Amino acid sequence: MAHFHPTEDHFHHLAERHTRELNAHDKTRSTLDAIKEKVANVSERTIGTVEIGGATWLGGMIEGRLGNPAIGPIPANLLAGLAMIGVAHLPFVGGAGTHLNNVGTGFVASYLGSAGYAFGKRWKDTGKFVGGGGHPWRDPYGSAQIQGGYTNQEMGDIVAKMAAAAAAVPHP
């Protein structure tokens, strides 16, 4: 029986082979890590879109159902959104901060959408960008309706349709 006597070349060959196997393993791991990161990013954006869109719709629904509720002079959806965004930045909130921020952004968006609609509607109906009557920031739909204005029920229906249309638009 012959005895095996490894040479320096043999050890060098084994080391090169081992290095190639490690590099192949590292490439596979890098590829898998890149795929996992892409899936996580898409998932995170999708969840964010659902949270923002859902809160926007909910804010509009609350406005439509309750007639633009306010806490003092501040519309409830604006106040709720700003409060959630503020809490989202506190250090003890942790990972939930992103979700609170998304929902808060949705509530602020519902307020800004209704205020923007009110400005545009008043501008169209009166021909004046400002000074068309009412308090479009505090009461976007106006307690005192201008000629040709919508009822709170009609505005609620419009807001619901706008929210549904916005939710149907694909986000990159």
Order of alpha helices (4+ residues) and beta strands (2+ residues): alpha-beta-beta-alpha-alpha-alpha
